[in-house]
Amino acid sequence: MTHCNKLLLALLAGSPIGALIGFGQLPPASSLDSVLAGAQHAQASGDYAAAANDLKQAVRLQPALPQLWANLGLMQHETGDTAGAIASFQHALRLEPSLYVPNLFLGIDYAHSGRAKEAVPYLLTAEKLNKSDAQAPLALGRTYFVLGKFSSAAQALVRSTTLDPNLGPAWFTLGIARLDEVEEEARIMSEEGKDSPFSGALYADSLAKQGRFGESASLYKTLLDANPQPPCIRSKYGFALLRGHDEAGAVSAFAQERAAHPECGLALLGQARIDLDSGNTGQSAAVTRELWERDHGFFRTNVGVLLEGLPGEKAGSIAASLVEDQALSSDLRGALATAFNLSGPENGSSGVAEESSPSSQPDRSADSGNAASQDYAAGHFALCEQRLASSPVPLNAEKLHLLATCAFFTGDNQRAFEAASALRAMEPQAVEALYWSIQAEERLAFAALARFQQLDPDSAKNHVLLGDIDHQLERDDDAQAEYLKALSLAPGDAGAMVGLATVYLSNNNEKGAIEIAQAALLRSPDDPELNLIVAEALIAQHRYAESQPYLNKSLHVKPQMLPHVHALMGKAYAGMGQTQQAIEQLKLGAPSDADGSVQYLLSRLYRQIGDTKDAKEALNRMMEIKEKRETRGFKRVQDPDLSPLESSVNRAPPT
């Protein structure tokens, strides 16, 4: 039974004929009784249209009862008569402004009608009226999401999941909202701190996650002498080298990190991995035990790297040997079993180690920041966090930075995010605040999406989500399979169709991309992302004139995607021989020029009109971009012609 149906039954049950006394002239009791009974029977059998007709008769018989108008609105909502539902809910609220149901569903229907701003006040009122129903903050979070207020959306959705931890749609929308907030913060960081080592570290991390270890190692290497330096950069460099089969370089990197930064547990994990690769499981177990004793949270969060990149059979054998090692405590073996997704210790442990308190209570004095710094230096991140979080005085910028760092390393991502947000409020230009905020919120997003997958593992949304992740990691064959599974479960699903069209485009299947995207456009003809996919595919086929109407509709994409659209427009104009228009558009598209191809095309066009000065400058800019790419670890660009623009990660829209 849907939430709407439950509310209807409750409202009808709470509206006996006796409750009508005091509303003026009453119709015959048997008449209204009969109408309400018919409405209740029709609703229980799923005939919402018949229930709505009965309730229309009921409000004619008793127009002064707001509950009847609310019930009518619910049935109109169920039948898809949004305009009628809005009118009924409005009437109910004119009679009684403090009713929960009309406020909730009026907000929901306003949001579904494209009137999200009008929806917010009603949903806020609904949440105040009923603090125990998860549907109000869920609807509010979705509405904030539509408005692009991702932080507010996340806050509302956290309230929803707290009230109902099994509410899958809330977890899904929460994860997507957090990812969009990460995207927005990354855009800000690329503008405000593009030359910062913290920005470089984040990009190197993303390359490593995509399996581009040579490129990530090259970029990490440029940051080794940076000041300030993001924590554990040399260890990350070591893991990139190790995954790139440079074991000697990795051994050196881990040793140097341990000497310079003994607090960096990643260096110990790197050494443990080297020991595992060489068959020295005893030494690896000793290092593992040391890390566990330092900080349980750090261990749980990071121990999975021990098995990354190992062949399945070898990884399974190593994992089993560690979990079964009786020299390790049961709690430690349980944590390893959880991390490696194996059965727990034989002693009956659940496999999930309980949080342990620090050996001593944190100092709550005003100068506890000094003790927290010492905790950090010893790798005791949980104790460091607790000292700072329990400080009796507000934290300054230095201590907020330390709190964000310690909380993140011990796996308390919510506290890390909050500390980073507070630091950014105090110092708006602090790139380090964005660095920790982006990483912590990304973890929170993935945790929310993982929870959604647990609750609804074989839904269309889940397959779209998996497809998006595969596409982001450049596993396009896997992504295509996931999108096709989603479409088999939910034909016409918008997120699956966008994802599949994007993958086809990435695989140079322009025909397939056009077919899928155009089919999706039949439902959403003005969708800017779908129009952009069709335009890009047409341009790849040199069908420049046909791309124009799609490009024009693509101008409504997210602001960060606009340079991509202008670059495509420039190529289309160039293909049609409209040189001056092409130059104007390519100049607007320059911010999207990741490989120098836009500048190369500009140089060619300037030469065509005899502008050798601007042609030379554009060519110089192309060379600068290529050199920077190579310095930061990119693959060399063999063909300087305009390459297809990068596609954004598709996400199924919250519904």
C-alpha positions as semicolon CSV with decimal commas, in nm:
position;residue;x (nm);y (nm);z (nm)
1;M;0,000;0,000;0,000
2;T;0,139;0,339;-0,093
3;H;0,200;0,619;0,155
4;C;-0,083;0,812;-0,013
5;N;-0,328;0,522;0,036
6;K;-0,237;0,482;0,401
7;L;-0,302;0,851;0,458
8;L;-0,639;0,828;0,284
9;L;-0,755;0,535;0,494
10;A;-0,644;0,711;0,810
11;L;-0,821;1,031;0,715
12;L;-1,142;0,854;0,619
13;A;-1,133;0,652;0,937
14;G;-1,090;0,975;1,132
15;S;-1,384;1,149;0,964
16;P;-1,704;0,985;1,095
17;I;-2,034;1,154;1,039
18;G;-2,035;1,269;1,401
19;A;-1,730;1,486;1,325
20;L;-1,943;1,696;1,092
21;I;-2,141;1,848;1,380
22;G;-2,061;2,215;1,405
23;F;-2,004;2,271;1,033
24;G;-2,345;2,420;0,967
25;Q;-2,637;2,261;0,789
26;L;-2,577;1,888;0,755
27;P;-2,691;1,662;0,476
28;P;-2,873;1,346;0,573
29;A;-2,628;1,123;0,756
30;S;-2,714;0,817;0,550
31;S;-2,640;1,005;0,226
32;L;-2,289;1,117;0,323
33;D;-2,225;0,786;0,494
34;S;-2,300;0,604;0,173
35;V;-2,079;0,830;-0,038
36;L;-1,783;0,795;0,199
37;A;-1,827;0,420;0,217
38;G;-1,824;0,403;-0,162
39;A;-1,509;0,616;-0,179
40;Q;-1,335;0,399;0,077
41;H;-1,430;0,079;-0,105
42;A;-1,317;0,219;-0,443
43;Q;-0,987;0,333;-0,299
44;A;-0,922;-0,003;-0,129
45;S;-0,975;-0,181;-0,463
46;G;-0,741;0,060;-0,644
47;D;-1,015;0,238;-0,842
48;Y;-0,893;0,588;-0,764
49;A;-1,100;0,754;-1,035
50;A;-1,421;0,616;-0,881
51;A;-1,303;0,720;-0,536
52;A;-1,240;1,071;-0,665
53;N;-1,591;1,087;-0,814
54;D;-1,745;0,980;-0,484
55;L;-1,540;1,238;-0,295
56;K;-1,645;1,511;-0,536
57;Q;-2,002;1,428;-0,439
58;A;-1,899;1,429;-0,071
59;V;-1,756;1,782;-0,086
60;R;-2,074;1,901;-0,254
61;L;-2,269;1,754;0,035
62;Q;-2,033;1,895;0,297
63;P;-1,807;2,167;0,148
64;A;-1,691;2,299;0,485
65;L;-1,499;1,989;0,594
66;P;-1,128;2,029;0,502
67;Q;-1,051;1,659;0,548
68;L;-1,287;1,573;0,262
69;W;-1,105;1,817;0,032
70;A;-0,774;1,664;0,140
71;N;-0,905;1,314;0,061
72;L;-1,028;1,430;-0,277
73;G;-0,687;1,582;-0,349
74;L;-0,518;1,253;-0,264
75;M;-0,732;1,060;-0,509
76;Q;-0,680;1,319;-0,780
77;H;-0,307;1,294;-0,711
78;E;-0,324;0,917;-0,756
79;T;-0,508;0,944;-1,088
80;G;-0,258;1,195;-1,223
81;D;-0,500;1,490;-1,211
82;T;-0,235;1,721;-1,070
83;A;-0,424;2,043;-1,142
84;G;-0,735;1,910;-0,971
85;A;-0,531;1,786;-0,675
86;I;-0,363;2,124;-0,632
87;A;-0,701;2,300;-0,633
88;S;-0,845;2,058;-0,375
89;F;-0,544;2,084;-0,144
90;Q;-0,552;2,464;-0,169
91;H;-0,919;2,462;-0,071
92;A;-0,847;2,232;0,224
93;L;-0,576;2,468;0,348
94;R;-0,801;2,770;0,318
95;L;-1,038;2,592;0,555
96;E;-0,764;2,459;0,786
97;P;-0,402;2,577;0,722
98;S;-0,248;2,338;0,976
99;L;-0,343;2,011;0,805
100;Y;-0,042;1,791;0,732
101;V;-0,161;1,604;0,422
102;P;-0,258;1,905;0,208
103;N;0,070;2,079;0,288
104;L;0,273;1,769;0,201
105;F;0,098;1,681;-0,122
106;L;0,051;2,038;-0,237
107;G;0,429;2,070;-0,211
108;I;0,479;1,740;-0,396
109;D;0,239;1,835;-0,675
110;Y;0,386;2,182;-0,712
111;A;0,731;2,026;-0,748
112;H;0,606;1,776;-1,008
113;S;0,444;2,062;-1,199
114;G;0,771;2,251;-1,236
115;R;0,687;2,496;-0,958
116;A;0,959;2,387;-0,716
117;K;1,007;2,727;-0,552
118;E;0,638;2,738;-0,461
119;A;0,660;2,387;-0,321
120;V;0,925;2,460;-0,057
121;P;0,712;2,658;0,197
122;Y;0,443;2,389;0,201
123;L;0,695;2,110;0,250
124;L;0,869;2,301;0,529
125;T;0,532;2,345;0,698
126;A;0,452;1,976;0,652
127;E;0,778;1,873;0,816
128;K;0,707;2,099;1,114
129;L;0,354;1,958;1,148
130;N;0,468;1,594;1,145
131;K;0,823;1,537;1,259
132;S;0,790;1,158;1,251
133;D;0,702;1,105;0,882
134;A;1,004;1,054;0,654
135;Q;0,802;1,151;0,345
136;A;0,807;1,526;0,417
137;P;1,187;1,564;0,435
138;L;1,216;1,326;0,138
139;A;0,991;1,547;-0,073
140;L;1,170;1,858;0,053
141;G;1,510;1,709;-0,032
142;R;1,397;1,618;-0,382
143;T;1,262;1,969;-0,433
144;Y;1,585;2,132;-0,318
145;F;1,766;1,896;-0,557
146;V;1,556;2,019;-0,849
147;L;1,637;2,377;-0,746
148;G;2,010;2,297;-0,747
149;K;2,040;2,353;-0,371
150;F;2,234;2,034;-0,313
151;S;2,354;2,111;0,040
152;S;2,000;2,186;0,159
153;A;1,880;1,876;-0,024
154;A;2,134;1,659;0,157
155;Q;2,036;1,798;0,497
156;A;1,668;1,723;0,437
157;L;1,741;1,376;0,301
158;V;1,961;1,291;0,600
159;R;1,659;1,372;0,820
160;S;1,448;1,143;0,602
161;T;1,688;0,848;0,625
162;T;1,718;0,899;1,000
163;L;1,341;0,864;1,035
164;D;1,326;0,566;0,799
165;P;1,661;0,394;0,739
166;N;1,498;0,161;0,485
167;L;1,369;0,437;0,256
168;G;1,557;0,352;-0,063
169;P;1,456;0,660;-0,268
170;A;1,587;0,888;0,005
171;W;1,927;0,714;0,009
172;F;1,948;0,727;-0,369
173;T;1,864;1,097;-0,395
174;L;2,096;1,173;-0,103
175;G;2,386;1,005;-0,280
176;I;2,320;1,188;-0,606
177;A;2,275;1,523;-0,429
178;R;2,608;1,478;-0,252
179;L;2,780;1,388;-0,579
180;D;2,639;1,700;-0,741
181;E;2,766;1,905;-0,448
182;V;3,108;1,744;-0,495
183;E;3,093;1,838;-0,863
184;E;3,009;2,199;-0,777
185;E;3,290;2,219;-0,521
186;A;3,533;2,065;-0,770
187;R;3,435;2,331;-1,023
188;I;3,503;2,603;-0,765
189;M;3,836;2,445;-0,679
190;S;3,934;2,428;-1,045
191;E;3,872;2,802;-1,068
192;E;4,003;2,926;-0,733
193;G;4,284;2,678;-0,675
194;K;4,368;2,531;-1,013
195;D;4,743;2,562;-0,945
196;S;4,720;2,437;-0,588
197;P;4,885;2,106;-0,496
198;F;4,555;2,011;-0,332
199;S;4,378;2,042;-0,666
200;G;4,655;1,839;-0,829
201;A;4,626;1,570;-0,562
202;L;4,253;1,532;-0,620
203;Y;4,308;1,497;-0,993
204;A;4,584;1,244;-0,943
205;D;4,352;1,048;-0,712
206;S;4,086;1,041;-0,982
207;L;4,336;0,913;-1,238
208;A;4,439;0,634;-1,001
209;K;4,074;0,537;-0,945
210;Q;4,037;0,506;-1,323
211;G;4,333;0,269;-1,339
212;R;4,554;0,527;-1,513
213;F;4,846;0,460;-1,280
214;G;5,126;0,590;-1,501
215;E;4,951;0,924;-1,540
216;S;4,864;0,949;-1,173
217;A;5,222;0,862;-1,071
218;S;5,357;1,136;-1,298
219;L;5,122;1,389;-1,141
220;Y;5,191;1,276;-0,783
221;K;5,563;1,312;-0,855
222;T;5,520;1,682;-0,938
223;L;5,366;1,734;-0,591
224;L;5,635;1,567;-0,381
225;D;5,811;1,895;-0,306
226;A;5,498;2,110;-0,290
227;N;5,445;2,341;0,005
228;P;5,188;2,309;0,151
229;Q;5,167;1,943;0,069
230;P;4,856;1,723;0,094
231;P;4,907;1,440;0,344
232;C;5,045;1,105;0,229
233;I;5,125;1,218;-0,126
234;R;5,444;1,012;-0,137
235;S;5,252;0,701;-0,027
236;K;4,990;0,758;-0,295
237;Y;5,276;0,797;-0,539
238;G;5,413;0,466;-0,413
239;F;5,084;0,284;-0,469
240;A;5,056;0,429;-0,820
241;L;5,409;0,302;-0,894
242;L;5,328;-0,037;-0,745
243;R;5,014;-0,071;-0,956
244;G;5,223;0,037;-1,254
245;H;5,467;-0,252;-1,179
246;D;5,753;-0,033;-1,051
247;E;5,807;-0,216;-0,723
248;A;6,152;-0,072;-0,656
249;G;6,021;0,283;-0,691
250;A;5,726;0,199;-0,466
251;V;5,953;0,054;-0,194
252;S;6,160;0,372;-0,197
253;A;5,851;0,596;-0,184
254;F;5,701;0,411;0,114
255;A;6,033;0,416;0,303
256;Q;6,076;0,790;0,247
257;E;5,719;0,856;0,363
258;R;5,769;0,657;0,683
259;A;6,085;0,851;0,759
260;A;5,939;1,195;0,691
261;H;5,578;1,138;0,801
262;P;5,548;0,848;1,044
263;E;5,182;0,938;1,103
264;C;5,095;0,833;0,747
265;G;4,937;0,491;0,779
266;L;4,927;0,452;0,402
267;A;5,304;0,410;0,407
268;L;5,266;0,118;0,648
269;L;4,994;-0,032;0,429
270;G;5,229;0,006;0,134
271;Q;5,502;-0,179;0,319
272;A;5,252;-0,450;0,417
273;R;5,153;-0,488;0,053
274;I;5,520;-0,522;-0,050
275;D;5,561;-0,791;0,216
276;L;5,253;-0,975;0,087
277;D;5,383;-0,964;-0,269
278;S;5,713;-1,112;-0,154
279;G;5,543;-1,385;0,048
280;N;5,640;-1,241;0,387
281;T;5,294;-1,276;0,543
282;G;5,431;-1,274;0,896
283;Q;5,582;-0,928;0,859
284;S;5,270;-0,807;0,682
285;A;5,055;-0,930;0,972
286;A;5,278;-0,744;1,219
287;V;5,236;-0,418;1,026
288;T;4,862;-0,481;1,004
289;R;4,845;-0,526;1,381
290;E;5,038;-0,202;1,436
291;L;4,795;-0,008;1,219
292;W;4,495;-0,159;1,397
293;E;4,633;-0,061;1,736
294;R;4,699;0,293;1,614
295;D;4,352;0,371;1,485
296;H;4,064;0,132;1,417
297;G;3,884;0,379;1,193
298;F;4,182;0,441;0,966
299;F;4,241;0,069;0,941
300;R;3,883;-0,013;0,840
301;T;3,873;0,268;0,588
302;N;4,199;0,188;0,412
303;V;4,297;-0,177;0,460
304;G;4,126;-0,277;0,136
305;V;4,422;-0,138;-0,062
306;L;4,622;-0,444;0,045
307;L;4,441;-0,654;-0,215
308;E;4,384;-0,400;-0,492
309;G;4,518;-0,513;-0,827
310;L;4,596;-0,868;-0,717
311;P;4,467;-1,161;-0,925
312;G;4,146;-1,299;-0,780
313;E;4,288;-1,632;-0,664
314;K;4,592;-1,472;-0,501
315;A;4,383;-1,201;-0,337
316;G;4,146;-1,461;-0,195
317;S;4,431;-1,671;-0,060
318;I;4,601;-1,374;0,109
319;A;4,274;-1,248;0,255
320;A;4,190;-1,589;0,398
321;S;4,537;-1,631;0,551
322;L;4,511;-1,296;0,731
323;V;4,159;-1,356;0,857
324;E;4,258;-1,700;0,988
325;D;4,583;-1,583;1,149
326;Q;4,536;-1,675;1,517
327;A;4,819;-1,439;1,614
328;L;4,579;-1,151;1,541
329;S;4,301;-1,055;1,780
330;S;3,945;-1,160;1,701
331;D;3,842;-0,796;1,660
332;L;4,119;-0,738;1,409
333;R;4,038;-1,056;1,218
334;G;3,672;-0,953;1,218
335;A;3,761;-0,614;1,072
336;L;3,972;-0,783;0,806
337;A;3,688;-1,022;0,722
338;T;3,451;-0,729;0,678
339;A;3,698;-0,539;0,463
340;F;3,767;-0,845;0,247
341;N;3,402;-0,957;0,242
342;L;3,477;-1,293;0,402
343;S;3,329;-1,491;0,689
344;G;3,432;-1,372;1,033
345;P;3,649;-1,550;1,293
346;E;3,543;-1,891;1,418
347;N;3,484;-1,760;1,769
348;G;3,145;-1,624;1,671
349;S;3,242;-1,266;1,607
350;S;3,012;-1,089;1,364
351;G;3,309;-0,981;1,160
352;V;3,244;-0,616;1,239
353;A;3,473;-0,483;1,503
354;E;3,317;-0,256;1,760
355;E;3,445;0,095;1,800
356;S;3,687;0,114;2,086
357;S;3,735;0,412;2,311
358;P;4,075;0,574;2,339
359;S;4,293;0,448;2,617
360;S;4,239;0,774;2,800
361;Q;3,973;1,042;2,792
362;P;4,062;1,339;2,573
363;D;4,181;1,655;2,742
364;R;3,899;1,913;2,738
365;S;4,116;2,209;2,825
366;A;4,137;2,513;2,602
367;D;4,484;2,414;2,480
368;S;4,384;2,058;2,392
369;G;4,480;2,144;2,033
370;N;4,845;2,083;2,125
371;A;4,760;1,735;2,249
372;A;4,552;1,676;1,936
373;S;4,851;1,765;1,719
374;Q;5,056;1,509;1,910
375;D;4,782;1,250;1,858
376;Y;4,787;1,323;1,486
377;A;5,164;1,289;1,471
378;A;5,131;0,945;1,636
379;G;4,859;0,834;1,393
380;H;4,591;0,834;1,666
381;F;4,333;1,012;1,453
382;A;4,021;0,918;1,650
383;L;4,167;1,056;1,971
384;C;4,279;1,369;1,786
385;E;3,925;1,417;1,657
386;Q;3,767;1,365;1,997
387;R;3,996;1,615;2,166
388;L;3,912;1,887;1,916
389;A;3,541;1,806;1,892
390;S;3,507;1,831;2,270
391;S;3,696;2,161;2,295
392;P;3,515;2,406;2,529
393;V;3,609;2,699;2,306
394;P;3,539;2,760;1,936
395;L;3,809;2,620;1,708
396;N;4,026;2,854;1,504
397;A;4,115;2,789;1,141
398;E;4,426;2,586;1,226
399;K;4,236;2,355;1,460
400;L;3,945;2,318;1,216
401;H;4,192;2,206;0,955
402;L;4,337;1,951;1,197
403;L;3,989;1,835;1,293
404;A;3,892;1,782;0,927
405;T;4,214;1,588;0,867
406;C;4,185;1,364;1,173
407;A;3,814;1,299;1,123
408;F;3,869;1,205;0,760
409;F;4,157;0,970;0,838
410;T;3,963;0,791;1,112
411;G;3,665;0,750;0,879
412;D;3,426;1,000;1,040
413;N;3,329;1,159;0,711
414;Q;3,035;1,358;0,845
415;R;3,256;1,529;1,106
416;A;3,527;1,587;0,844
417;F;3,273;1,747;0,610
418;E;3,132;1,967;0,886
419;A;3,479;2,082;0,994
420;A;3,577;2,159;0,635
421;S;3,254;2,354;0,586
422;A;3,319;2,554;0,902
423;L;3,675;2,624;0,786
424;R;3,551;2,743;0,449
425;A;3,296;2,972;0,616
426;M;3,580;3,119;0,821
427;E;3,824;3,139;0,528
428;P;3,628;3,136;0,198
429;Q;3,945;3,115;-0,011
430;A;4,089;2,817;0,178
431;V;4,164;2,554;-0,087
432;E;4,244;2,298;0,182
433;A;3,888;2,329;0,313
434;L;3,753;2,235;-0,030
435;Y;4,006;1,950;-0,047
436;W;3,871;1,783;0,267
437;S;3,509;1,872;0,193
438;I;3,521;1,714;-0,153
439;Q;3,680;1,393;-0,027
440;A;3,453;1,355;0,277
441;E;3,134;1,429;0,086
442;E;3,233;1,191;-0,191
443;R;3,266;0,914;0,068
444;L;2,929;1,009;0,217
445;A;2,775;0,997;-0,131
446;F;2,911;0,651;-0,203
447;A;2,795;0,527;0,137
448;A;2,442;0,653;0,065
449;L;2,437;0,490;-0,277
450;A;2,574;0,166;-0,131
451;R;2,289;0,168;0,119
452;F;2,042;0,218;-0,166
453;Q;2,195;-0,080;-0,349
454;Q;2,150;-0,298;-0,040
455;L;1,784;-0,202;-0,015
456;D;1,701;-0,236;-0,384
457;P;1,977;-0,441;-0,551
458;D;1,799;-0,534;-0,874
459;S;1,610;-0,216;-0,955
460;A;1,648;-0,017;-1,275
461;K;1,793;0,271;-1,073
462;N;2,060;0,046;-0,930
463;H;2,167;-0,075;-1,273
464;V;2,178;0,286;-1,397
465;L;2,393;0,374;-1,097
466;L;2,632;0,086;-1,167
467;G;2,643;0,188;-1,532
468;D;2,733;0,543;-1,438
469;I;3,016;0,421;-1,216
470;D;3,148;0,188;-1,487
471;H;3,135;0,468;-1,743
472;Q;3,318;0,706;-1,511
473;L;3,589;0,441;-1,472
474;E;3,601;0,402;-1,852
475;R;3,461;0,047;-1,840
476;D;3,216;0,120;-2,118
477;D;3,132;-0,241;-2,209
478;D;3,027;-0,305;-1,849
479;A;2,839;0,025;-1,841
480;Q;2,650;-0,066;-2,157
481;A;2,545;-0,399;-2,005
482;E;2,414;-0,225;-1,692
483;Y;2,213;0,032;-1,888
484;L;2,059;-0,245;-2,100
485;K;1,961;-0,433;-1,782
486;A;1,796;-0,116;-1,653
487;L;1,601;-0,073;-1,975
488;S;1,486;-0,435;-1,962
489;L;1,339;-0,364;-1,617
490;A;1,208;-0,016;-1,695
491;P;1,172;0,046;-2,070
492;G;1,212;0,412;-2,149
493;D;1,394;0,494;-1,822
494;A;1,543;0,839;-1,880
495;G;1,867;0,782;-1,690
496;A;1,933;0,450;-1,863
497;M;1,871;0,598;-2,207
498;V;2,100;0,895;-2,145
499;G;2,366;0,661;-2,010
500;L;2,341;0,417;-2,299
501;A;2,353;0,696;-2,558
502;T;2,660;0,843;-2,387
503;V;2,838;0,508;-2,386
504;Y;2,758;0,454;-2,753
505;L;2,906;0,796;-2,825
506;S;3,219;0,715;-2,623
507;N;3,260;0,395;-2,827
508;N;3,225;0,587;-3,156
509;N;2,885;0,429;-3,221
510;E;2,731;0,756;-3,338
511;K;2,435;0,584;-3,505
512;G;2,339;0,405;-3,183
513;A;2,383;0,721;-2,979
514;I;2,155;0,918;-3,210
515;E;1,885;0,648;-3,212
516;I;1,873;0,614;-2,833
517;A;1,895;0,987;-2,761
518;Q;1,630;1,077;-3,017
519;A;1,398;0,812;-2,872
520;A;1,445;0,970;-2,530
521;L;1,384;1,316;-2,679
522;L;1,032;1,209;-2,778
523;R;0,950;1,229;-2,406
524;S;1,172;1,525;-2,318
525;P;1,231;1,723;-2,639
526;D;1,404;2,012;-2,464
527;D;1,641;1,809;-2,243
528;P;1,977;1,983;-2,295
529;E;2,194;1,679;-2,223
530;L;2,010;1,459;-2,471
531;N;2,026;1,732;-2,733
532;L;2,400;1,763;-2,671
533;I;2,451;1,390;-2,728
534;V;2,266;1,403;-3,060
535;A;2,455;1,716;-3,167
536;E;2,794;1,567;-3,086
537;A;2,712;1,244;-3,270
538;L;2,593;1,434;-3,577
539;I;2,908;1,646;-3,578
540;A;3,119;1,329;-3,557
541;Q;2,939;1,219;-3,875
542;H;3,008;1,561;-4,035
543;R;2,635;1,638;-4,044
544;Y;2,699;1,991;-3,931
545;A;2,379;2,163;-4,045
546;E;2,161;1,896;-3,885
547;S;2,335;1,950;-3,552
548;Q;2,230;2,316;-3,526
549;P;1,884;2,282;-3,364
550;Y;2,021;2,031;-3,114
551;L;2,314;2,259;-3,029
552;N;2,079;2,551;-2,969
553;K;1,881;2,346;-2,716
554;S;2,209;2,233;-2,557
555;L;2,278;2,590;-2,446
556;H;2,069;2,522;-2,135
557;V;2,310;2,263;-1,990
558;K;2,487;2,315;-1,659
559;P;2,713;2,621;-1,666
560;Q;3,029;2,408;-1,649
561;M;2,922;2,228;-1,967
562;L;2,860;2,543;-2,172
563;P;3,218;2,573;-2,303
564;H;3,179;2,218;-2,445
565;V;2,868;2,329;-2,632
566;H;3,041;2,637;-2,773
567;A;3,339;2,427;-2,885
568;L;3,103;2,195;-3,071
569;M;2,926;2,492;-3,224
570;G;3,262;2,620;-3,340
571;K;3,344;2,293;-3,510
572;A;3,001;2,282;-3,676
573;Y;3,038;2,635;-3,810
574;A;3,387;2,552;-3,932
575;G;3,252;2,248;-4,111
576;M;2,989;2,462;-4,281
577;G;3,247;2,718;-4,393
578;Q;3,120;2,993;-4,161
579;T;3,465;3,088;-4,040
580;Q;3,394;3,401;-3,838
581;Q;3,107;3,239;-3,645
582;A;3,332;2,937;-3,584
583;I;3,606;3,156;-3,438
584;E;3,363;3,334;-3,206
585;Q;3,224;3,006;-3,074
586;L;3,564;2,840;-3,035
587;K;3,687;3,133;-2,829
588;L;3,390;3,078;-2,596
589;G;3,473;2,708;-2,592
590;A;3,839;2,757;-2,500
591;P;3,788;2,672;-2,128
592;S;3,691;2,317;-2,233
593;D;4,012;2,268;-2,432
594;A;4,172;1,979;-2,244
595;D;4,406;1,865;-2,523
596;G;4,480;2,177;-2,729
597;S;4,248;2,076;-3,011
598;V;4,028;2,385;-2,984
599;Q;4,330;2,611;-3,010
600;Y;4,460;2,407;-3,303
601;L;4,134;2,453;-3,494
602;L;4,135;2,823;-3,406
603;S;4,486;2,851;-3,548
604;R;4,374;2,692;-3,875
605;L;4,074;2,922;-3,903
606;Y;4,280;3,233;-3,830
607;R;4,514;3,133;-4,112
608;Q;4,219;3,097;-4,347
609;I;4,127;3,462;-4,296
610;G;4,489;3,578;-4,313
611;D;4,527;3,657;-3,942
612;T;4,877;3,513;-3,891
613;K;4,930;3,688;-3,558
614;D;4,628;3,528;-3,387
615;A;4,701;3,200;-3,564
616;K;5,048;3,190;-3,411
617;E;4,916;3,280;-3,065
618;A;4,653;3,004;-3,083
619;L;4,918;2,754;-3,187
620;N;5,136;2,862;-2,893
621;R;4,843;2,813;-2,657
622;M;4,792;2,465;-2,802
623;M;5,154;2,376;-2,731
624;E;5,126;2,510;-2,376
625;I;4,821;2,293;-2,312
626;K;4,993;1,985;-2,455
627;E;5,309;2,047;-2,251
628;K;5,107;2,092;-1,934
629;R;4,920;1,768;-2,004
630;E;5,245;1,581;-2,054
631;T;5,397;1,735;-1,743
632;R;5,096;1,628;-1,540
633;G;5,104;1,278;-1,681
634;F;4,861;1,279;-1,973
635;K;4,911;1,058;-2,274
636;R;5,047;1,236;-2,577
637;V;4,791;1,363;-2,826
638;Q;4,883;1,211;-3,160
639;D;4,614;1,385;-3,367
640;P;4,566;1,755;-3,291
641;D;4,229;1,769;-3,468
642;L;3,927;1,847;-3,252
643;S;3,849;1,535;-3,051
644;P;3,505;1,449;-2,915
645;L;3,424;1,644;-2,602
646;E;3,428;1,462;-2,273
647;S;3,087;1,341;-2,161
648;S;2,965;1,404;-1,811
649;V;2,871;1,113;-1,585
650;N;2,502;1,044;-1,632
651;R;2,283;1,000;-1,332
652;A;1,929;0,880;-1,310
653;P;1,714;1,175;-1,202
654;P;1,555;1,143;-0,856
655;T;1,186;1,057;-0,887
